[in-house]
């Protein structure tokens, strides 16, 4: 049984591999962890099971990850980087994209990921399991919000950066919560995504209207 830790360093990989063979082993461990997490859930998920699934000695796994929390946090970091990469692609389309088109493309991309890759939800849920992992998940959300803030800048030129950052944080948090809701048992994923688009589009319109009122002299 894994003992919960509160040392921030214990939620990071002990080392990141530089040699090709070590990188392959590192990636094999993470792939095995994703598959196992979907199958058994976070409570039953152990480092020993991951090592067995990956076909590596447990000592090799511990060279990279001190515990199961570090594995989950690395998976969440990778999922965040994946979304950041997609945001960078969208940024290249600005100013041809307006903010409504940007949101549409981003939400469609994220919804497809959550629909086709059950490990996305499994990792997201695992990150909610403890206060330290929730704090790290919030850090990852803030990193995404910073990217969205930069994307919104040329699309909402009248708003200040603090206002845009608050909007971005709300958009990211609500989106992930709704994506989790969208693939619950018995839930219609397409309908939930439509509602999510309506929700975030309406929010952004209202936020921009409020900002415009503040900019207009009375």
TORSE-745167 format. One record per residue: residue number from 0; residue in three letters; x, y, z of N, C-alpha, C in turn. Coordinates in Angstrom, 3 decimals, always signed. Layout:
! residues N
REC   pos   code        n.X        n.Y        n.Z       ca.X       ca.Y       ca.Z        c.X        c.Y        c.Z
REC   NUM    ala          X          Y          Z          X          Y          Z          X          Y          Z
...
END
This chain:
! residues 218
REC   pos   code        n.X        n.Y        n.Z       ca.X       ca.Y       ca.Z        c.X        c.Y        c.Z
REC     0    unk     +0.854     -1.190     +0.000     +0.000     +0.000     +0.000     +0.888     +1.237     +0.000
REC     1    unk     +0.566     +2.236     -0.865     +1.358     +3.441     -0.960     +0.967     +4.427     +0.130
REC     2    unk     +1.952     +4.936     +0.857     +1.686     +5.937     +1.880     +1.639     +7.314     +1.251
REC     3    unk     +0.600     +8.096     +1.597     +0.477     +9.424     +1.014     +1.605    +10.317     +1.518
REC     4    unk     +2.137    +11.141     +0.632     +3.239    +12.034     +0.952     +2.789    +13.481     +0.805
REC     5    unk     +3.486    +14.380     +1.503     +3.182    +15.805     +1.401     +4.417    +16.608     +1.032
REC     6    unk     +5.529    +15.968     +0.760     +6.733    +16.657     +0.323     +6.572    +17.002     -1.150
REC     7    unk     +6.632    +18.303     -1.534     +6.432    +18.674     -2.945     +7.355    +17.935     -3.905
REC     8    unk     +8.578    +17.643     -3.479     +9.525    +16.949     -4.361     +9.058    +15.542     -4.693
REC     9    unk     +8.237    +14.949     -3.840     +7.782    +13.584     -4.068     +6.718    +13.485     -5.162
REC    10    unk     +6.253    +14.640     -5.661     +5.258    +14.639     -6.726     +5.886    +14.891     -8.087
REC    11    unk     +7.222    +14.915     -8.122     +7.964    +15.101     -9.366     +8.756    +13.837     -9.676
REC    12    unk     +9.074    +13.592    -10.946     +9.983    +12.475    -11.244    +11.320    +12.675    -10.538
REC    13    unk    +11.881    +11.594    -10.048    +13.194    +11.685     -9.405    +14.270    +12.104    -10.391
REC    14    unk    +14.106    +11.670    -11.621    +14.993    +12.117    -12.695    +14.294    +11.904    -14.022
REC    15    unk    +14.705    +12.685    -15.003    +14.197    +12.517    -16.359    +15.320    +11.922    -17.203
REC    16    unk    +15.032    +10.883    -17.949    +16.090    +10.176    -18.670    +16.655    +11.012    -19.821
REC    17    unk    +17.933    +10.835    -20.071    +18.585    +11.524    -21.186    +18.979    +10.548    -22.298
REC    18    unk    +19.233     +9.298    -21.938    +19.626     +8.311    -22.938    +18.397     +7.632    -23.541
REC    19    unk    +18.529     +7.196    -24.792    +17.404     +6.642    -25.530    +16.785     +5.441    -24.821
REC    20    unk    +17.601     +4.535    -24.328    +17.070     +3.342    -23.665    +16.270     +3.724    -22.416
REC    21    unk    +16.806     +4.656    -21.645    +16.097     +5.092    -20.433    +14.813     +5.827    -20.784
REC    22    unk    +14.838     +6.613    -21.861    +13.629     +7.322    -22.271    +12.538     +6.333    -22.666
REC    23    unk    +12.935     +5.259    -23.365    +11.941     +4.250    -23.738    +11.339     +3.602    -22.498
REC    24    unk    +12.167     +3.304    -21.526    +11.653     +2.689    -20.294    +10.731     +3.660    -19.550
REC    25    unk    +11.123     +4.907    -19.487    +10.312     +5.950    -18.854     +8.945     +6.026    -19.528
REC    26    unk     +8.944     +6.058    -20.854     +7.684     +6.135    -21.608     +6.856     +4.862    -21.442
REC    27    unk     +7.522     +3.701    -21.387     +6.804     +2.442    -21.183     +6.076     +2.448    -19.838
REC    28    unk     +6.730     +2.987    -18.837     +6.119     +3.066    -17.504     +4.876     +3.946    -17.547
REC    29    unk     +4.977     +5.074    -18.212     +3.837     +5.990    -18.266     +2.687     +5.410    -19.084
REC    30    unk     +2.997     +4.731    -20.184     +1.932     +4.097    -20.964     +1.232     +3.012    -20.149
REC    31    unk     +2.019     +2.225    -19.443     +1.433     +1.178    -18.603     +0.568     +1.788    -17.502
REC    32    unk     +1.037     +2.896    -16.947     +0.288     +3.561    -15.874     -1.059     +4.060    -16.381
REC    33    unk     -1.093     +4.619    -17.572     -2.365     +5.093    -18.142     -3.363     +3.945    -18.275
REC    34    unk     -2.900     +2.855    -18.867     -3.789     +1.717    -19.092     -4.289     +1.149    -17.768
REC    35    unk     -3.392     +1.021    -16.819     -3.765     +0.452    -15.521     -4.739     +1.354    -14.774
REC    36    unk     -4.507     +2.658    -14.844     -5.379     +3.600    -14.143     -6.806     +3.504    -14.653
REC    37    unk     -6.964     +3.356    -15.956     -8.301     +3.217    -16.528     -8.960     +1.926    -16.045
REC    38    unk     -8.181     +0.876    -15.937     -8.734     -0.430    -15.570     -9.125     -0.532    -14.097
REC    39    unk     -8.264     -0.019    -13.205     -8.469     -0.298    -11.779     -8.841     +0.927    -10.959
REC    40    unk     -8.667     +2.136    -11.497     -8.932     +3.341    -10.719     -7.771     +3.679     -9.797
REC    41    unk     -7.796     +4.892     -9.273     -6.640     +5.389     -8.525     -6.439     +4.675     -7.189
REC    42    unk     -7.511     +4.336     -6.521     -7.371     +3.721     -5.190     -6.647     +2.388     -5.272
REC    43    unk     -6.914     +1.603     -6.302     -6.276     +0.292     -6.447     -4.972     +0.353     -7.236
REC    44    unk     -4.630     +1.496     -7.718     -3.452     +1.707     -8.561     -2.194     +1.735     -7.691
REC    45    unk     -1.180     +0.916     -8.037     +0.062     +0.889     -7.257     +1.268     +0.923     -8.190
REC    46    unk     +2.372     +1.370     -7.651     +3.616     +1.393     -8.426     +4.034     -0.014     -8.827
REC    47    unk     +3.820     -0.979     -7.935     +4.198     -2.359     -8.229     +3.421     -2.907     -9.428
REC    48    unk     +2.124     -2.588     -9.488     +1.317     -3.035    -10.621     +1.783     -2.375    -11.915
REC    49    unk     +2.156     -1.113    -11.832     +2.636     -0.403    -13.017     +3.915     -1.053    -13.539
REC    50    unk     +4.835     -1.347    -12.632     +6.088     -1.981    -13.039     +5.831     -3.329    -13.707
REC    51    unk     +4.912     -4.096    -13.122     +4.576     -5.393    -13.699     +3.976     -5.228    -15.093
REC    52    unk     +3.058     -4.287    -15.238     +2.426     -4.056    -16.539     +3.449     -3.576    -17.574
REC    53    unk     +4.389     -2.734    -17.138     +5.396     -2.192    -18.054     +6.505     -3.189    -18.352
REC    54    unk     +6.589     -4.263    -17.564     +7.640     -5.256    -17.765     +9.007     -4.765    -17.331
REC    55    unk     +9.033     -3.956    -16.260    +10.315     -3.449    -15.749    +10.436     -3.816    -14.272
REC    56    unk    +11.641     -3.976    -13.776    +11.803     -4.221    -12.339    +11.291     -3.027    -11.536
REC    57    unk    +10.760     -3.286    -10.362    +10.242     -2.196     -9.539    +11.351     -1.204     -9.194
REC    58    unk    +12.569     -1.704     -9.056    +13.683     -0.807     -8.781    +13.921     +0.182     -9.909
REC    59    unk    +13.691     -0.246    -11.138    +13.836     +0.657    -12.286    +12.769     +1.738    -12.263
REC    60    unk    +11.545     +1.351    -11.900    +10.486     +2.353    -11.792    +10.833     +3.389    -10.727
REC    61    unk    +11.338     +2.904     -9.571    +11.666     +3.826     -8.482    +12.844     +4.734     -8.807
REC    62    unk    +13.631     +4.393     -9.819    +14.657     +5.327    -10.257    +14.036     +6.598    -10.812
REC    63    unk    +12.841     +6.463    -11.383    +12.169     +7.608    -12.000    +11.085     +8.210    -11.106
REC    64    unk    +10.318     +7.354    -10.439     +9.155     +7.804     -9.679     +9.190     +7.205     -8.272
REC    65    unk     +9.102     +8.066     -7.291     +9.179     +7.590     -5.916     +7.902     +6.968     -5.413
REC    66    unk     +6.775     +7.239     -6.059     +5.480     +6.749     -5.600     +4.444     +6.937     -6.702
REC    67    unk     +3.242     +6.466     -6.459     +2.214     +6.523     -7.498     +1.736     +7.942     -7.758
REC    68    unk     +1.854     +8.819     -6.759     +1.430    +10.203     -6.942     +2.297    +10.908     -7.980
REC    69    unk     +3.590    +10.621     -7.952     +4.503    +11.222     -8.932     +4.165    +10.756    -10.343
REC    70    unk     +3.758     +9.510    -10.475     +3.377     +8.992    -11.794     +2.143     +9.727    -12.306
REC    71    unk     +1.137     +9.858    -11.465     -0.097    +10.521    -11.869     +0.157    +11.977    -12.230
REC    72    unk     +0.969    +12.658    -11.431     +1.247    +14.075    -11.702     +2.002    +14.250    -13.009
REC    73    unk     +2.875    +13.306    -13.334     +3.581    +13.384    -14.612     +2.609    +13.154    -15.773
REC    74    unk     +1.672    +12.247    -15.614     +0.665    +12.040    -16.651     -0.175    +13.306    -16.852
REC    75    unk     -0.539    +13.945    -15.762     -1.324    +15.168    -15.868     -0.506    +16.283    -16.521
REC    76    unk     +0.773    +16.347    -16.205     +1.642    +17.343    -16.840     +1.700    +17.108    -18.343
REC    77    unk     +1.829    +15.864    -18.749     +1.887    +15.548    -20.174     +0.575    +15.897    -20.875
REC    78    unk     -0.551    +15.648    -20.207     -1.836    +16.019    -20.791     -1.939    +17.538    -20.946
REC    79    unk     -1.411    +18.255    -19.967     -1.410    +19.716    -20.040     -0.546    +20.205    -21.192
REC    80    unk     +0.631    +19.626    -21.346     +1.530    +20.012    -22.436     +0.869    +19.751    -23.784
REC    81    unk     +0.147    +18.637    -23.884     -0.556    +18.320    -25.133     -1.545    +19.421    -25.495
REC    82    unk     -2.305    +19.903    -24.512     -3.274    +20.966    -24.776     -2.549    +22.275    -25.090
REC    83    unk     -1.438    +22.540    -24.405     -0.666    +23.751    -24.693     -0.146    +23.736    -26.127
REC    84    unk     +0.276    +22.581    -26.594     +0.740    +22.463    -27.980     -0.393    +22.791    -28.950
REC    85    unk     -1.594    +22.331    -28.624     -2.740    +22.613    -29.489     -3.072    +24.109    -29.465
REC    86    unk     -2.974    +24.720    -28.292     -3.213    +26.161    -28.194     -2.217    +26.939    -29.042
REC    87    unk     -0.978    +26.467    -29.071     +0.041    +27.131    -29.890     -0.330    +27.075    -31.368
REC    88    unk     -0.929    +25.969    -31.799     -1.377    +25.877    -33.193     -2.498    +26.878    -33.463
REC    89    unk     -3.416    +27.002    -32.510     -4.495    +27.966    -32.678     -3.950    +29.386    -32.743
REC    90    unk     -2.924    +29.659    -31.945     -2.352    +31.005    -31.917     -1.840    +31.415    -33.293
REC    91    unk     -1.364    +30.444    -34.051     -0.838    +30.747    -35.386     -1.949    +31.188    -36.338
REC    92    unk     -3.203    +30.882    -35.985     -4.329    +31.244    -36.851     -4.913    +32.616    -36.523
REC    93    unk     -4.443    +33.222    -35.438     -4.899    +34.560    -35.083     -4.112    +35.555    -35.937
REC    94    unk     -4.725    +36.598    -36.532     -6.077    +37.116    -36.230     -7.200    +36.583    -37.114
REC    95    unk     -6.934    +35.553    -37.944     -8.022    +35.050    -38.794     -9.141    +34.427    -37.961
REC    96    unk     -8.795    +33.902    -36.787     -9.805    +33.380    -35.864    -10.345    +34.499    -34.987
REC    97    unk    -11.658    +34.513    -34.753    -12.166    +35.361    -33.677    -12.295    +34.491    -32.425
REC    98    unk    -12.667    +35.111    -31.297    -12.636    +34.336    -30.049    -13.672    +33.215    -30.048
REC    99    unk    -14.816    +33.430    -30.730    -15.835    +32.376    -30.770    -15.326    +31.157    -31.534
REC   100    unk    -14.637    +31.397    -32.641    -14.063    +30.285    -33.405    -12.968    +29.584    -32.613
REC   101    unk    -12.174    +30.369    -31.905    -11.116    +29.794    -31.068    -11.704    +28.854    -30.026
REC   102    unk    -12.725    +29.313    -29.328    -13.361    +28.476    -28.318    -13.951    +27.221    -28.934
REC   103    unk    -14.599    +27.371    -30.079    -15.219    +26.227    -30.754    -14.168    +25.164    -31.076
REC   104    unk    -13.051    +25.582    -31.637    -12.005    +24.635    -32.018    -11.355    +23.990    -30.791
REC   105    unk    -11.101    +24.806    -29.771    -10.479    +24.266    -28.561    -11.399    +23.268    -27.873
REC   106    unk    -12.661    +23.610    -27.724    -13.589    +22.720    -27.031    -13.829    +21.443    -27.828
REC   107    unk    -13.898    +21.547    -29.149    -14.051    +20.343    -29.963    -12.836    +19.428    -29.804
REC   108    unk    -11.645    +20.024    -29.760    -10.420    +19.226    -29.597    -10.413    +18.512    -28.242
REC   109    unk    -10.707    +19.247    -27.183    -10.692    +18.653    -25.845    -11.783    +17.595    -25.699
REC   110    unk    -12.962    +17.880    -26.237    -14.065    +16.913    -26.142    -13.716    +15.616    -26.857
REC   111    unk    -13.054    +15.731    -28.006    -12.651    +14.524    -28.736    -11.636    +13.723    -27.944
REC   112    unk    -10.706    +14.405    -27.292     -9.714    +13.709    -26.473    -10.389    +12.936    -25.342
REC   113    unk    -11.311    +13.566    -24.660    -11.959    +12.925    -23.518    -12.888    +11.805    -23.962
REC   114    unk    -13.463    +11.941    -25.164    -14.363    +10.902    -25.649    -13.597     +9.671    -26.109
REC   115    unk    -12.439     +9.875    -26.736    -11.704     +8.766    -27.355    -10.608     +8.198    -26.464
REC   116    unk    -10.182     +8.937    -25.460     -9.089     +8.491    -24.592     -9.551     +8.515    -23.135
REC   117    unk    -10.038     +7.380    -22.616    -10.569     +7.363    -21.245     -9.527     +7.685    -20.184
REC   118    unk     -8.250     +7.608    -20.538     -7.229     +7.922    -19.538     -7.234     +9.401    -19.173
REC   119    unk     -7.742    +10.263    -20.059     -7.809    +11.697    -19.738     -8.653    +11.924    -18.490
REC   120    unk     -9.838    +11.333    -18.493    -10.712    +11.483    -17.326    -10.117    +10.764    -16.117
REC   121    unk     -9.537     +9.596    -16.346     -8.963     +8.840    -15.228     -7.853     +9.628    -14.548
REC   122    unk     -7.006    +10.273    -15.342     -5.932    +11.087    -14.755     -6.518    +12.287    -14.033
REC   123    unk     -7.478    +12.952    -14.666     -8.104    +14.131    -14.046     -8.727    +13.767    -12.699
REC   124    unk     -9.447    +12.657    -12.637    -10.059    +12.228    -11.388     -8.996    +11.881    -10.344
REC   125    unk     -7.930    +11.207    -10.775     -6.859    +10.842     -9.840     -6.222    +12.084     -9.230
REC   126    unk     -6.103    +13.133    -10.016     -5.496    +14.364     -9.510     -6.362    +15.047     -8.456
REC   127    unk     -7.632    +14.690     -8.394     -8.519    +15.272     -7.372     -8.483    +14.474     -6.063
REC   128    unk     -7.656    +13.434     -6.003     -7.728    +12.474     -4.896     -7.177    +13.003     -3.582
REC   129    unk     -6.198    +13.900     -3.622     -5.552    +14.373     -2.394     -5.325    +15.876     -2.489
REC   130    unk     -5.197    +16.569     -1.359     -4.906    +18.008     -1.413     -3.633    +18.349     -2.194
REC   131    unk     -2.516    +17.622     -2.026     -1.321    +17.976     -2.812     -1.508    +17.789     -4.309
REC   132    unk     -2.172    +16.699     -4.717     -2.366    +16.507     -6.161     -3.359    +17.522     -6.714
REC   133    unk     -4.352    +17.913     -5.923     -5.268    +18.961     -6.377     -4.526    +20.269     -6.570
REC   134    unk     -3.584    +20.561     -5.687     -2.802    +21.791     -5.820     -1.962    +21.770     -7.092
REC   135    unk     -1.405    +20.611     -7.421     -0.607    +20.497     -8.648     -1.508    +20.594     -9.875
REC   136    unk     -2.691    +19.987     -9.804     -3.646    +20.112    -10.906     -4.008    +21.581    -11.126
REC   137    unk     -4.161    +22.322    -10.030     -4.473    +23.744    -10.155     -3.316    +24.500    -10.813
REC   138    unk     -2.084    +24.109    -10.501     -0.928    +24.724    -11.157     -0.971    +24.482    -12.662
REC   139    unk     -1.302    +23.265    -13.053     -1.384    +22.940    -14.472     -2.505    +23.725    -15.152
REC   140    unk     -3.630    +23.882    -14.449     -4.722    +24.688    -15.003     -4.289    +26.143    -15.167
REC   141    unk     -3.527    +26.659    -14.201     -3.055    +28.044    -14.312     -2.103    +28.217    -15.492
REC   142    unk     -1.300    +27.191    -15.771     -0.408    +27.261    -16.934     -1.222    +27.349    -18.220
REC   143    unk     -2.287    +26.552    -18.300     -3.161    +26.634    -19.468     -3.856    +27.991    -19.541
REC   144    unk     -4.286    +28.481    -18.386     -4.962    +29.783    -18.354     -4.038    +30.892    -18.832
REC   145    unk     -2.750    +30.793    -18.514     -1.797    +31.805    -18.979     -1.719    +31.804    -20.494
REC   146    unk     -1.742    +30.613    -21.102     -1.722    +30.519    -22.562     -3.010    +31.078    -23.167
REC   147    unk     -4.145    +30.760    -22.553     -5.422    +31.272    -23.052     -5.467    +32.794    -22.910
REC   148    unk     -4.909    +33.322    -21.832     -4.850    +34.773    -21.640     -4.122    +35.443    -22.799
REC   149    unk     -3.000    +34.843    -23.208     -2.250    +35.410    -24.331     -3.040    +35.308    -25.633
REC   150    unk     -3.770    +34.206    -25.805     -4.582    +34.058    -27.013     -5.711    +35.079    -27.065
REC   151    unk     -6.285    +35.380    -25.909     -7.405    +36.311    -25.869     -6.967    +37.749    -26.105
REC   152    unk     -5.699    +38.051    -25.880     -5.236    +39.440    -25.963     -5.571    +40.104    -27.296
REC   153    unk     -5.196    +39.511    -28.455     -5.544    +40.173    -29.713     -7.015    +40.041    -30.098
REC   154    unk     -7.718    +39.108    -29.438     -9.125    +38.892    -29.763    -10.051    +39.760    -28.917
REC   155    unk     -9.569    +40.186    -27.753    -10.335    +41.061    -26.854     -9.444    +42.234    -26.463
REC   156    unk     -9.122    +43.106    -27.414     -8.108    +44.130    -27.179     -8.486    +45.174    -26.138
REC   157    unk     -9.766    +45.302    -25.847    -10.157    +46.343    -24.900    -10.025    +45.956    -23.442
REC   158    unk     -9.813    +44.676    -23.147     -9.760    +44.243    -21.749     -8.327    +44.249    -21.241
REC   159    unk     -8.160    +44.459    -19.932     -6.808    +44.456    -19.373     -6.376    +43.030    -19.052
REC   160    unk     -5.083    +42.858    -18.801     -4.539    +41.506    -18.667     -5.090    +40.787    -17.444
REC   161    unk     -5.320    +41.529    -16.337     -5.857    +40.878    -15.141     -7.258    +40.329    -15.410
REC   162    unk     -8.048    +41.118    -16.125     -9.404    +40.680    -16.463     -9.362    +39.464    -17.384
REC   163    unk     -8.500    +39.498    -18.397     -8.383    +38.364    -19.314     -7.922    +37.117    -18.586
REC   164    unk     -6.994    +37.271    -17.625     -6.487    +36.091    -16.915     -7.586    +35.462    -16.060
REC   165    unk     -8.393    +36.282    -15.415     -9.508    +35.741    -14.633    -10.476    +34.987    -15.529
REC   166    unk    -10.798    +35.587    -16.694    -11.683    +34.915    -17.648    -11.087    +33.571    -18.062
REC   167    unk     -9.795    +33.565    -18.379     -9.135    +32.343    -18.833     -9.163    +31.264    -17.762
REC   168    unk     -8.915    +31.624    -16.511     -8.928    +30.637    -15.426    -10.318    +30.021    -15.273
REC   169    unk    -11.347    +30.852    -15.348    -12.717    +30.338    -15.249    -13.020    +29.402    -16.424
REC   170    unk    -12.631    +29.810    -17.629    -12.888    +28.990    -18.806    -12.236    +27.612    -18.686
REC   171    unk    -10.983    +27.577    -18.261    -10.277    +26.300    -18.137    -10.914    +25.424    -17.067
REC   172    unk    -11.191    +25.999    -15.905    -11.738    +25.203    -14.803    -13.119    +24.654    -15.154
REC   173    unk    -13.977    +25.493    -15.704    -15.324    +25.045    -16.064    -15.265    +23.988    -17.170
REC   174    unk    -14.370    +24.194    -18.131    -14.264    +23.244    -19.239    -13.878    +21.856    -18.748
REC   175    unk    -12.868    +21.756    -17.891    -12.456    +20.444    -17.405    -13.551    +19.793    -16.551
REC   176    unk    -14.225    +20.588    -15.741    -15.312    +20.025    -14.926    -16.441    +19.498    -15.808
REC   177    unk    -16.775    +20.257    -16.855    -17.850    +19.827    -17.748    -17.438    +18.637    -18.610
REC   178    unk    -16.183    +18.571    -19.005    -15.731    +17.403    -19.764    -15.842    +16.139    -18.927
REC   179    unk    -15.515    +16.244    -17.648    -15.699    +15.105    -16.752    -17.176    +14.703    -16.695
REC   180    unk    -18.034    +15.703    -16.584    -19.477    +15.447    -16.561    -19.949    +14.806    -17.869
REC   181    unk    -19.341    +15.209    -18.995    -19.826    +14.791    -20.310    -19.682    +13.299    -20.570
REC   182    unk    -18.767    +12.635    -19.868    -18.575    +11.204    -20.137    -18.918    +10.336    -18.931
REC   183    unk    -19.710    +10.881    -18.027    -20.250    +10.030    -16.969    -21.187     +8.992    -17.575
REC   184    unk    -21.364     +7.890    -16.846    -22.292     +6.859    -17.307    -23.689     +7.444    -17.470
REC   185    unk    -24.297     +7.158    -18.618    -25.659     +7.608    -18.862    -25.765     +9.023    -19.389
REC   186    unk    -24.664     +9.746    -19.437    -24.684    +11.125    -19.908    -24.466    +11.176    -21.418
REC   187    unk    -25.226    +12.010    -22.106    -25.032    +12.204    -23.539    -23.848    +13.144    -23.746
REC   188    unk    -22.759    +12.600    -24.255    -21.560    +13.419    -24.457    -21.811    +14.572    -25.438
REC   189    unk    -22.408    +14.322    -26.604    -22.634    +15.450    -27.530    -23.481    +16.557    -26.919
REC   190    unk    -24.543    +16.189    -26.191    -25.401    +17.205    -25.579    -24.630    +18.007    -24.534
REC   191    unk    -23.805    +17.331    -23.749    -23.029    +18.027    -22.717    -22.034    +18.997    -23.348
REC   192    unk    -21.439    +18.610    -24.475    -20.486    +19.494    -25.154    -21.203    +20.717    -25.705
REC   193    unk    -22.410    +20.538    -26.241    -23.199    +21.680    -26.717    -23.477    +22.638    -25.562
REC   194    unk    -23.855    +22.093    -24.421    -24.120    +22.930    -23.257    -22.854    +23.637    -22.781
REC   195    unk    -21.728    +22.938    -22.846    -20.459    +23.551    -22.458    -20.145    +24.740    -23.360
REC   196    unk    -20.328    +24.570    -24.675    -20.061    +25.669    -25.610    -20.978    +26.849    -25.322
REC   197    unk    -22.250    +26.557    -25.067    -23.195    +27.630    -24.748    -22.779    +28.354    -23.478
REC   198    unk    -22.361    +27.577    -22.491    -21.976    +28.136    -21.194    -20.768    +29.055    -21.316
REC   199    unk    -19.696    +28.582    -21.938    -18.467    +29.376    -21.964    -18.584    +30.540    -22.947
REC   200    unk    -19.324    +30.354    -24.047    -19.514    +31.464    -24.982    -20.326    +32.577    -24.328
REC   201    unk    -21.397    +32.186    -23.640    -22.202    +33.182    -22.938    -21.408    +33.896    -21.866
REC   202    unk    -20.580    +33.153    -21.162    -19.751    +33.766    -20.118    -18.786    +34.786    -20.705
REC   203    unk    -18.115    +34.410    -21.797    -17.145    +35.319    -22.399    -17.836    +36.560    -22.970
REC   204    unk    -18.999    +36.392    -23.568    -19.749    +37.546    -24.087    -20.132    +38.495    -22.955
REC   205    unk    -20.610    +37.918    -21.851    -21.020    +38.748    -20.721    -19.813    +39.458    -20.103
REC   206    unk    -18.692    +38.732    -19.997    -17.490    +39.336    -19.414    -16.981    +40.483    -20.276
REC   207    unk    -17.013    +40.295    -21.586    -16.556    +41.349    -22.497    -17.504    +42.545    -22.476
REC   208    unk    -18.806    +42.287    -22.387    -19.774    +43.381    -22.306    -19.559    +44.196    -21.038
REC   209    unk    -19.285    +43.504    -19.937    -19.029    +44.194    -18.670    -17.760    +45.030    -18.757
REC   210    unk    -16.723    +44.472    -19.383    -15.474    +45.220    -19.546    -15.685    +46.454    -20.418
REC   211    unk    -16.515    +46.318    -21.463    -16.789    +47.446    -22.353    -17.506    +48.561    -21.607
REC   212    unk    -18.441    +48.199    -20.712    -19.145    +49.212    -19.935    -18.192    +49.990    -19.043
REC   213    unk    -17.210    +49.273    -18.473    -16.249    +49.935    -17.604    -15.332    +50.873    -18.378
REC   214    unk    -15.108    +50.535    -19.662    -14.232    +51.395    -20.479    -14.962    +52.621    -21.007
REC   215    unk    -16.296    +52.553    -21.054    -17.075    +53.652    -21.624    -17.294    +54.729    -20.567
REC   216    unk    -16.885    +55.973    -20.844    -17.096    +57.044    -19.859    -18.576    +57.261    -19.608
REC   217    unk    -18.934    +57.483    -18.347    -20.349    +57.696    -18.016    -20.729    +59.154    -18.181
END
